[in-house]
Amino acid sequence: MIEKLFGNETAGLILLNIFHYEKIHASAISANISKALRPVLNQLQKLEDIGLLVSQEIGRTRLYFFNPKSPYTKPVKEIMQITYEAMPILLKEKMFHRRGRPRAKNKVVIRKKARV
C-alpha cells in the first residue's frame, strides 16, 4: 500500500527508514530496502527538492531527515507511524537490523511506539 500512497515503493520505503532511524544516510537505506544506491539517491533528491526532507553533511557522510519546518512533515510522519505499527515484527527486524551505535544493555531492538 505504501507505494500507492507515495507514487512508488522506493519513496515509501525511504520515508519508512527515515521515520525509524530519524537520521540516516543513503547507503544504509539502500542496504535496508535491497535497492541500488542510484535510485535511492534520486528519490532522496526529489524528496529534498519538495522540502519534505533536509540533509546535513557530517564529515563525508550526508544524513537525511524530515524537515521540521515543512507543513507536510507531521502528516507524513503520522502515515509512517500507522504503516510502521501495522508491519509484522519479523519484517521490522529484517528491514531495520542495522544499528548506528551500540545498543544500551537490555534495550529492545524495535521501538514499540514511534514518536510523531
Secondary structure, DSSP 8 states (H G I E B T S, - for coil): -HHHHHSSHHHHHHHHHHHHHSSEEHHHHHHHHT--HHHHHHHHHHHHHTTSEEEEEETTEEEEEE-TT-TTHHHHHHHHHHHHHHS-HHHHHHHT---SS---TT--SS-SS---
